[in-house]
Amino acid sequence: MGLVVLFTALLPTQGLAQCASDKPSLLGAFPKGWGIDPTGSRFVNPQHTQINAGNVGQLQLKWVYGFASDTQRSFPLVTEDTVFIGDAGLGLVALDRANGCERWRNTDVGADVASAVLARETDDALMLVIASREGGISAVDALSGRTLWEAEVEDEPVPWYSGSPLVVGDQIFVPISSQEIALSMNPFYGCCKSSGGMAALDADTGEQLWYAPTIKEEPKVTGRHLVFVEKWGPSGAPVWSAPSFDAARGLLFFGTGENYTAPATETSDAIIALDAGTGERRWVRQFTANDTFNMGCVIGGPNCPEDAGPDLDFGAPPIIATTPSGRDLVFAGQKSGAVYAMDPDTGDLVWSARPGRGGYLGGIHWGMAADAKRGILYVPISDLPAGPYPENIPGAPGMFALDMEDGTILWHTPRPVFDGQFFWPGLSAGIVAAEGMVLAGGLDGMILAYRATDGEVIWSFDSTRTFGSVNGVKAQGASIDSHGPLIAGDAVIVSSGYGGLQMKGGNALLYFELASNPVPADAPANAGAAVTAAGQ
């Protein structure tokens, strides 16, 4: 009998794929969006997690799920017993938090889920909201996995839904980017006519309430190439990151990217404030003018503008926070490596700092975090040497802590760069903070917890390995990018693997949990990082 039990334990884990119960609990849905809360703070307070600087070293890998493809771009939502996450190449899945088994899957929403999974709670139901990069917005019943409605924004010719929406009450705010950034690589494509923007949908039906383009001017023919291919402009200023919401002011804040073609507009590489009820523009603050760039420039194609810019988007969503002195500010980080603090009512610049060198992938790429109680703005820097960047500024990959009052650098913990390094060690993915710490994932696959007071690394885990998985799919950890880690309850959830420019694709969803037999607080920082049987 003992031999049978041992043999069974060594079998592949396909048997765990389907849960005994396909009904998830609807209680405790968290977080409220990509930014953890509507203000975009990316800070998880003790009400929503037991994890802090004192016990993060006690995290242990509990299970691993193998995604269907090697470029993951979804941020999970959890309830008390379930993880909801987009599985690129498959659809939307609901996994049991206890062992990673599958409760249900929805393949109707598209195989290119590219957003955070959002929740809209009612008295007796939980609706999930996701964006598929090309398919648009879908609402899904959390209990059954059934699609409730689907919606697209018709105002732009070839939209990309790259950014995470935000649910506020009965509205869903949807960032709009454009497929033209990639279509520009085709020399026979007449580039470009689309604009980025922000749309508001009715949460019950998906009906569009308003649409606010980032470029109000209609595009016109500006020239030709290859004799007959027309050039168009202005275009671009995409919105490919989540918006943030200021309930006191009723304002929506978001960042934009570069213009795809000339003429350049005043709304590219900018932070924009809209009235959340009407979509009316309140203010625009541009930080890099005349930045015209598209992917045609990467291959030297004819759609590249004559005076191509440095491609310095705002991909990191703005953060709205009140400093310890009581001042409300909007914080924004740019791919240039610069950080800005603005007055939320006017957009006036209060202070700026430049901890990073910048480049195509940041500088600051996907997102910062703020601990308003401590007055700390956490700033991850990639500084991957790609694209045009200032040669006189050294790269500074790693984590910075800035004083929210004036931008003073409180500490900096660099990521080492050495000859022959296969993965770049910079921090491109969004980060998340909790009491006394901030958690980050690196392009080299490292997961790192930094102490708030001095930036010391107090826990780390190297995810660049092959894992056994609960669904029987070979799971390979690699570069961590895009949405980054989530802290929720006693768990940390990380998608490891993001294929792309100088990054390594992978497909491992890692679920860590505080040890049931806690490691003593004075034990070595990595004592809780042992890989369990699921990860050997």
C-alpha positions as CSV (number, residue, x, y, z in Angstrom):
1,M,0.0,0.0,0.0
2,G,2.8,2.4,0.9
3,L,4.5,1.7,-2.5
4,V,1.2,2.6,-4.3
5,V,0.9,5.8,-2.4
6,L,4.5,6.7,-3.2
7,F,4.1,5.9,-6.9
8,T,0.9,8.0,-7.1
9,A,2.7,11.0,-5.6
10,L,5.3,10.9,-8.3
11,L,2.9,10.8,-11.2
12,P,2.4,14.0,-13.3
13,T,-0.2,16.3,-11.7
14,Q,-2.8,16.4,-14.5
15,G,-5.2,14.8,-11.9
16,L,-5.3,18.1,-10.0
17,A,-6.4,20.1,-13.0
18,Q,-10.2,20.0,-12.3
19,C,-11.5,21.0,-8.9
20,A,-14.0,19.0,-7.0
21,S,-16.2,22.1,-6.9
22,D,-16.5,24.5,-9.8
23,K,-18.1,27.2,-7.7
24,P,-15.8,29.9,-6.4
25,S,-16.6,32.0,-3.3
26,L,-17.6,35.5,-4.2
27,L,-16.4,37.0,-0.9
28,G,-13.4,39.2,-0.4
29,A,-12.8,40.2,-4.0
30,F,-9.4,42.0,-4.1
31,P,-7.8,44.2,-5.5
32,K,-9.9,47.0,-6.8
33,G,-7.9,47.2,-10.0
34,W,-4.5,47.3,-11.5
35,G,-3.5,50.0,-9.0
36,I,-4.8,48.0,-6.0
37,D,-7.1,50.9,-5.2
38,P,-8.7,53.5,-7.6
39,T,-6.0,56.0,-6.7
40,G,-3.3,53.7,-8.2
41,S,-1.2,53.6,-5.0
42,R,-0.2,49.9,-5.5
43,F,-0.1,49.7,-1.7
44,V,-1.8,46.8,0.1
45,N,-2.8,47.8,3.6
46,P,-2.9,45.4,6.6
47,Q,-6.7,45.0,6.1
48,H,-6.0,43.0,2.9
49,T,-2.7,41.2,3.8
50,Q,-0.8,39.7,6.7
51,I,2.4,40.0,4.8
52,N,4.9,42.6,5.9
53,A,8.6,43.3,6.3
54,G,8.7,41.2,9.4
55,N,7.4,37.9,7.9
56,V,8.0,38.2,4.1
57,G,11.0,35.9,4.6
58,Q,8.6,33.1,5.5
59,L,7.0,32.9,2.1
60,Q,7.1,29.4,0.5
61,L,6.1,28.4,-3.0
62,K,2.9,26.4,-2.6
63,W,1.9,25.6,-6.2
64,V,2.7,26.5,-9.9
65,Y,0.3,26.7,-12.8
66,G,1.5,26.4,-16.4
67,F,0.2,29.0,-18.8
68,A,-0.6,28.2,-22.4
69,S,1.8,30.7,-23.9
70,D,5.1,32.4,-22.9
71,T,4.1,36.1,-22.8
72,Q,1.7,36.7,-19.9
73,R,0.0,40.1,-19.5
74,S,-2.7,39.7,-16.9
75,F,-3.0,40.7,-13.2
76,P,-5.0,38.5,-10.9
77,L,-8.1,39.0,-8.8
78,V,-8.6,36.9,-5.8
79,T,-11.6,36.0,-3.5
80,E,-11.2,34.0,-0.3
81,D,-10.7,30.7,-2.2
82,T,-10.1,31.5,-5.9
83,V,-7.6,33.2,-8.2
84,F,-9.0,34.6,-11.4
85,I,-6.4,35.4,-14.1
86,G,-6.0,35.6,-17.8
87,D,-4.1,32.8,-19.4
88,A,-2.7,34.1,-22.7
89,G,-3.3,31.5,-25.4
90,L,-6.3,30.1,-23.6
91,G,-8.7,32.7,-22.0
92,L,-9.8,33.4,-18.5
93,V,-9.4,30.8,-15.7
94,A,-10.5,30.4,-12.1
95,L,-8.0,28.5,-9.9
96,D,-8.5,27.2,-6.4
97,R,-6.2,29.0,-4.0
98,A,-5.5,25.9,-2.0
99,N,-3.9,23.8,-4.7
100,G,-4.3,25.6,-8.1
101,C,-6.9,23.2,-9.5
102,E,-9.2,24.7,-12.2
103,R,-12.8,25.6,-11.2
104,W,-13.7,26.9,-14.7
105,R,-12.3,28.4,-17.8
106,N,-13.8,30.8,-20.3
107,T,-12.3,30.6,-23.8
108,D,-14.9,32.9,-25.4
109,V,-13.3,36.1,-24.2
110,G,-10.3,35.6,-26.4
111,A,-6.8,34.2,-26.0
112,D,-5.1,37.5,-25.6
113,V,-6.3,38.8,-22.2
114,A,-4.1,41.7,-21.5
115,S,-5.3,43.4,-18.4
116,A,-6.0,43.1,-14.7
117,V,-9.1,41.1,-13.8
118,L,-11.5,43.6,-12.3
119,A,-14.5,43.1,-10.0
120,R,-17.9,44.7,-9.9
121,E,-19.8,43.5,-6.8
122,T,-23.5,43.6,-6.4
123,D,-25.8,42.3,-3.6
124,D,-25.8,38.7,-4.9
125,A,-23.2,38.4,-7.7
126,L,-19.7,39.2,-8.7
127,M,-19.0,40.4,-12.2
128,L,-15.4,40.1,-13.6
129,V,-14.2,42.7,-16.2
130,I,-11.3,42.1,-18.5
131,A,-9.7,43.5,-21.7
132,S,-8.6,41.3,-24.6
133,R,-6.0,43.1,-26.5
134,E,-7.8,42.9,-29.9
135,G,-11.3,41.7,-28.8
136,G,-12.3,44.5,-26.5
137,I,-14.0,44.4,-23.1
138,S,-15.8,41.4,-21.6
139,A,-17.9,41.0,-18.5
140,V,-18.0,37.5,-17.0
141,D,-20.0,36.0,-14.2
142,A,-17.5,35.0,-11.5
143,L,-19.6,32.1,-10.2
144,S,-20.1,30.2,-13.5
145,G,-17.5,31.7,-15.9
146,R,-20.3,32.6,-18.3
147,T,-19.8,35.7,-20.5
148,L,-22.4,38.4,-19.7
149,W,-21.6,40.9,-22.4
150,E,-18.9,42.1,-24.7
151,A,-18.1,45.6,-26.0
152,E,-15.8,47.4,-28.3
153,V,-15.0,51.1,-28.8
154,E,-16.0,52.0,-32.4
155,D,-14.5,55.5,-32.5
156,E,-11.0,54.3,-33.6
157,P,-10.2,52.2,-36.7
158,V,-7.9,49.6,-35.2
159,P,-8.0,49.9,-31.4
160,W,-5.8,47.9,-29.0
161,Y,-7.0,47.4,-25.5
162,S,-3.6,47.2,-24.0
163,G,-4.3,49.0,-20.7
164,S,-6.3,47.7,-17.7
165,P,-9.8,49.2,-17.4
166,L,-11.0,50.7,-14.0
167,V,-14.4,50.0,-12.5
168,V,-15.9,52.9,-10.5
169,G,-19.5,52.4,-9.4
170,D,-21.6,51.9,-12.5
171,Q,-18.9,53.0,-14.9
172,I,-16.0,51.2,-16.5
173,F,-13.2,53.4,-17.8
174,V,-11.3,51.9,-20.7
175,P,-7.9,53.0,-22.0
176,I,-7.5,52.9,-25.8
177,S,-4.2,52.3,-27.7
178,S,-3.8,51.4,-31.4
179,Q,-2.6,48.5,-33.5
180,E,-1.1,51.1,-35.8
181,I,2.0,51.2,-33.7
182,A,2.8,47.7,-35.1
183,L,1.0,48.1,-38.5
184,S,3.5,50.9,-39.2
185,M,6.2,48.2,-39.9
186,N,4.4,47.4,-43.1
187,P,5.8,49.7,-45.8
188,F,2.5,49.5,-47.8
189,Y,0.4,50.6,-44.8
190,G,-0.8,54.2,-44.9
191,C,0.3,55.3,-41.4
192,C,-1.4,56.6,-39.3
193,K,-4.9,57.8,-38.6
194,S,-5.8,56.6,-35.1
195,S,-5.8,58.4,-31.7
196,G,-5.4,57.1,-28.2
197,G,-8.2,57.8,-25.8
198,M,-10.3,57.0,-22.8
199,A,-13.8,55.6,-23.0
200,A,-16.5,55.1,-20.4
201,L,-18.9,52.1,-20.5
202,D,-22.0,51.3,-18.6
203,A,-21.1,48.5,-16.2
204,D,-24.5,46.7,-16.5
205,T,-24.6,46.6,-20.3
206,G,-21.3,47.6,-21.8
207,E,-23.0,50.5,-23.6
208,Q,-20.6,53.3,-24.4
209,L,-21.3,56.5,-22.4
210,W,-18.6,58.8,-23.8
211,Y,-15.3,58.7,-25.6
212,A,-12.5,61.2,-25.1
213,P,-9.7,61.0,-27.8
214,T,-6.2,62.2,-26.9
215,I,-6.1,63.9,-30.3
216,K,-9.1,66.0,-31.3
217,E,-7.8,67.0,-34.8
218,E,-8.9,64.9,-37.7
219,P,-5.9,63.2,-39.5
220,K,-5.0,64.5,-42.9
221,V,-2.7,63.4,-45.7
222,T,0.8,64.8,-45.1
223,G,2.7,63.2,-47.9
224,R,3.5,59.9,-49.7
225,H,6.2,57.3,-50.0
226,L,6.7,54.4,-52.5
227,V,4.8,56.7,-54.9
228,F,1.3,55.7,-53.9
229,V,1.3,55.1,-50.1
230,E,-0.2,58.0,-48.2
231,K,1.2,59.4,-45.0
232,W,-1.3,60.6,-42.4
233,G,-1.2,62.7,-39.2
234,P,-1.5,63.7,-36.5
235,S,-1.9,60.3,-34.9
236,G,-0.9,58.3,-31.8
237,A,-0.8,59.5,-28.2
238,P,-2.0,56.0,-27.1
239,V,-3.2,55.2,-23.6
240,W,-1.8,51.7,-22.8
241,S,-1.9,51.8,-19.0
242,A,-4.7,52.0,-16.4
243,P,-6.3,55.2,-15.3
244,S,-6.5,56.4,-11.7
245,F,-9.6,58.0,-10.1
246,D,-9.8,60.9,-7.6
247,A,-13.2,60.5,-5.9
248,A,-13.0,63.9,-4.1
249,R,-12.5,65.8,-7.4
250,G,-14.4,63.4,-9.7
251,L,-11.3,63.4,-12.0
252,L,-9.7,60.6,-14.0
253,F,-6.0,60.8,-14.5
254,F,-4.0,58.8,-17.1
255,G,-0.8,59.0,-19.1
256,T,-0.2,59.0,-22.9
257,G,2.5,57.8,-25.3
258,E,4.3,59.3,-28.3
259,N,2.7,60.5,-31.5
260,Y,3.0,57.9,-34.3
261,T,3.4,60.5,-37.1
262,A,3.9,64.2,-37.6
263,P,2.6,66.7,-36.8
264,A,3.2,66.2,-33.1
265,T,0.4,67.2,-30.7
266,E,0.5,68.7,-27.2
267,T,-1.2,65.6,-25.8
268,S,1.6,63.0,-26.4
269,D,3.9,62.0,-23.6
270,A,1.6,63.7,-21.2
271,I,-0.6,63.3,-18.1
272,I,-4.3,64.2,-18.8
273,A,-7.1,64.9,-16.3
274,L,-10.7,64.3,-17.4
275,D,-14.1,64.8,-15.7
276,A,-15.1,61.3,-15.0
277,G,-18.7,61.9,-15.5
278,T,-18.6,63.6,-18.9
279,G,-15.1,62.9,-20.3
280,E,-14.5,66.7,-20.6
281,R,-10.8,67.5,-20.5
282,R,-9.7,69.5,-17.4
283,W,-6.0,69.8,-18.0
284,V,-3.0,68.4,-20.0
285,R,0.6,68.5,-18.8
286,Q,3.1,67.5,-21.5
287,F,6.6,66.4,-20.5
288,T,8.3,65.5,-23.8
289,A,7.3,67.5,-26.9
290,N,7.7,66.5,-30.6
291,D,8.2,62.8,-29.8
292,T,7.1,61.1,-33.0
293,F,7.9,57.4,-33.2
294,N,6.4,54.1,-34.5
295,M,7.7,50.5,-34.9
296,G,8.6,51.3,-38.5
297,C,11.6,53.1,-37.0
298,V,12.9,49.9,-35.4
299,I,13.3,48.3,-38.9
300,G,14.2,51.5,-40.7
301,G,10.9,51.5,-42.6
302,P,9.4,54.3,-44.7
303,N,6.7,55.0,-42.1
304,C,9.2,56.2,-39.6
305,P,8.9,60.0,-39.1
306,E,11.8,62.0,-40.4
307,D,12.7,63.4,-37.0
308,A,11.9,60.3,-34.9
309,G,11.7,60.9,-31.2
310,P,12.9,58.9,-28.2
311,D,9.6,57.1,-27.6
312,L,9.1,58.3,-24.0
313,D,5.6,57.1,-23.1
314,F,3.9,57.3,-19.7
315,G,3.2,53.6,-19.3
316,A,3.2,53.8,-15.5
317,P,-0.3,54.9,-14.3
318,P,-0.4,58.1,-12.2
319,I,-0.7,57.8,-8.4
320,I,-3.0,60.1,-6.5
321,A,-1.8,60.5,-2.8
322,T,-1.8,62.8,0.1
323,T,1.7,63.5,1.5
324,P,2.4,63.5,5.3
325,S,2.2,67.3,5.3
326,G,-1.4,67.0,3.9
327,R,-0.8,68.0,0.3
328,D,-2.6,66.2,-2.5
329,L,-0.4,65.4,-5.4
330,V,-0.4,63.3,-8.6
331,F,2.8,61.3,-9.2
332,A,3.8,60.1,-12.6
333,G,6.8,58.1,-13.8
334,Q,8.0,58.3,-17.4
335,K,10.1,56.0,-19.6
336,S,12.7,58.8,-19.6
337,G,13.5,57.8,-16.0
338,A,12.0,61.0,-14.6
339,V,9.4,61.3,-11.9
340,Y,7.0,64.2,-11.6
341,A,4.7,65.5,-8.8
342,M,1.7,67.7,-10.0
343,D,-1.1,69.7,-8.5
344,P,-4.2,67.6,-9.2
345,D,-6.4,70.6,-9.7
346,T,-4.2,72.4,-12.3
347,G,-1.5,70.0,-13.5
348,D,1.1,72.5,-12.3
349,L,4.5,70.9,-11.6
350,V,5.4,70.8,-7.9
351,W,8.7,68.9,-8.2
352,S,10.6,66.5,-10.5
353,A,13.5,64.0,-10.1
354,R,15.3,61.8,-12.5
355,P,16.6,58.6,-10.8
356,G,16.9,56.7,-14.1
357,R,18.6,57.1,-17.5
358,G,15.6,55.9,-19.6
359,G,15.1,54.2,-22.9
360,Y,12.5,52.2,-24.9
361,L,11.7,50.0,-21.9
362,G,12.3,52.6,-19.2
363,G,13.4,54.3,-17.0
364,I,10.1,53.8,-15.3
365,H,8.1,51.4,-17.5
366,W,5.0,49.8,-15.9
367,G,4.4,51.3,-12.5
368,M,5.5,52.8,-9.2
369,A,4.0,52.4,-5.7
370,A,3.3,54.8,-2.8
371,D,3.2,54.4,0.9
372,A,1.5,57.7,1.9
373,K,1.8,57.0,5.6
374,R,5.6,56.9,5.4
375,G,5.7,59.5,2.7
376,I,7.6,57.1,0.3
377,L,7.3,56.9,-3.4
378,Y,8.8,53.6,-4.6
379,V,10.3,53.9,-8.1
380,P,11.6,50.8,-10.0
381,I,14.1,51.5,-12.8
382,S,14.8,49.3,-15.8
383,D,17.3,51.3,-17.8
384,L,17.7,48.4,-20.2
385,P,20.1,49.7,-22.9
386,A,17.6,49.8,-25.8
387,G,16.7,52.7,-28.0
388,P,18.1,56.3,-27.8
389,Y,19.1,57.4,-24.3
390,P,21.5,60.0,-22.9
391,E,25.0,58.7,-23.1
392,N,26.1,61.0,-20.3
393,I,23.8,59.5,-17.7
394,P,24.8,56.1,-16.4
395,G,22.2,53.3,-16.2
396,A,20.8,52.7,-12.7
397,P,18.7,49.5,-12.7
398,G,17.2,48.9,-9.3
399,M,14.8,50.3,-6.7
400,F,14.6,53.9,-5.5
401,A,12.7,55.4,-2.7
402,L,11.8,59.1,-3.1
403,D,10.4,61.5,-0.5
404,M,6.8,62.3,-1.6
405,E,7.1,65.9,-0.4
406,D,10.0,67.0,-2.6
407,G,11.4,64.1,-4.6
408,T,14.6,63.7,-2.5
409,I,16.1,60.2,-3.0
410,L,15.9,58.5,0.4
411,W,17.7,55.3,-0.7
412,H,18.7,53.4,-3.8
413,T,19.3,49.7,-4.1
414,P,21.0,48.9,-7.4
415,R,20.7,45.6,-9.3
416,P,24.2,44.4,-10.3
417,V,25.2,44.3,-14.0
418,F,28.1,42.2,-15.0
419,D,29.7,40.9,-18.2
420,G,28.1,37.9,-19.8
421,Q,24.8,38.4,-18.0
422,F,22.0,36.6,-20.0
423,F,19.1,38.5,-18.4
424,W,19.1,42.3,-17.8
425,P,18.5,42.8,-14.1
426,G,16.4,46.0,-14.3
427,L,13.0,46.4,-12.8
428,S,10.5,47.0,-15.6
429,A,7.3,45.4,-14.2
430,G,4.9,47.1,-11.9
431,I,5.7,46.9,-8.2
432,V,3.5,46.5,-5.1
433,A,4.0,47.7,-1.6
434,A,2.8,46.5,1.9
435,E,3.6,47.5,5.5
436,G,7.3,48.2,5.7
437,M,8.3,46.7,2.3
438,V,8.0,46.8,-1.4
439,L,8.0,43.8,-3.7
440,A,9.3,43.8,-7.3
441,G,10.0,41.3,-10.1
442,G,13.1,41.7,-12.3
443,L,13.7,41.2,-16.0
444,D,16.2,38.5,-14.9
445,G,13.4,36.6,-13.2
446,M,14.3,37.5,-9.6
447,I,11.5,38.4,-7.1
448,L,12.8,40.8,-4.5
449,A,11.4,42.3,-1.3
450,Y,13.0,45.5,-0.2
451,R,12.7,47.0,3.3
452,A,11.1,50.4,3.4
453,T,13.5,52.0,5.8
454,D,16.8,51.4,4.0
455,G,16.1,49.4,0.8
456,E,17.8,46.2,2.1
457,V,16.7,43.1,0.2
458,I,14.9,41.0,2.9
459,W,13.6,38.2,0.7
460,S,14.4,37.0,-2.8
461,F,13.4,34.1,-5.1
462,D,15.0,33.1,-8.4
463,S,12.1,32.1,-10.7
464,T,14.3,31.2,-13.7
465,R,13.8,27.5,-13.5
466,T,11.5,24.7,-14.7
467,F,8.7,23.8,-12.4
468,G,6.3,20.9,-12.1
469,S,2.8,22.3,-12.4
470,V,-0.6,21.4,-11.1
471,N,-2.1,21.3,-14.6
472,G,0.5,19.1,-16.1
473,V,1.9,21.8,-18.4
474,K,5.7,22.3,-18.3
475,A,6.1,25.6,-16.5
476,Q,9.2,27.7,-17.2
477,G,10.0,30.8,-15.2
478,A,11.8,33.7,-16.9
479,S,11.6,37.5,-17.2
480,I,9.1,39.2,-15.0
481,D,7.5,42.2,-16.7
482,S,4.2,44.0,-17.2
483,H,1.8,43.9,-14.3
484,G,4.2,42.4,-11.7
485,P,3.5,40.7,-8.4
486,L,0.3,40.8,-6.3
487,I,0.2,40.7,-2.5
488,A,-3.2,39.5,-1.1
489,G,-4.0,37.9,2.2
490,D,-1.2,35.5,3.1
491,A,-0.2,35.0,-0.5
492,V,2.0,36.5,-3.2
493,I,1.1,35.7,-6.8
494,V,3.6,36.3,-9.6
495,S,3.5,35.5,-13.4
496,S,7.1,34.6,-14.4
497,G,7.8,34.8,-18.2
498,Y,7.4,37.6,-20.6
499,G,8.8,37.3,-24.1
500,G,10.0,40.4,-25.9
501,L,12.9,42.7,-26.6
502,Q,15.9,41.4,-24.7
503,M,13.5,39.5,-22.4
504,K,12.9,35.7,-22.0
505,G,9.5,34.2,-22.4
506,G,8.1,31.8,-19.8
507,N,4.8,30.5,-18.6
508,A,4.8,30.0,-14.8
509,L,2.2,31.3,-12.4
510,L,3.8,31.1,-9.0
511,Y,1.6,31.0,-5.8
512,F,3.5,31.7,-2.6
513,E,2.0,31.5,0.9
514,L,3.3,32.3,4.4
515,A,4.6,29.1,5.9
516,S,2.2,27.2,8.1
517,N,5.1,26.5,10.4
518,P,6.5,30.0,10.5
519,V,10.2,30.6,10.3
520,P,11.6,32.5,13.3
521,A,11.8,36.2,12.7
522,D,15.5,36.2,13.3
523,A,16.2,33.5,10.7
524,P,18.1,34.3,7.5
525,A,16.2,36.4,5.0
526,N,15.8,33.6,2.5
527,A,15.0,30.8,4.9
528,G,11.4,30.8,3.7
529,A,12.2,30.5,0.0
530,A,12.5,26.8,-0.2
531,V,10.8,25.3,-3.3
532,T,8.1,22.9,-2.3
533,A,7.3,19.7,-4.2
534,A,5.2,21.6,-6.7
535,G,8.3,23.6,-7.8
536,Q,11.0,20.9,-7.9
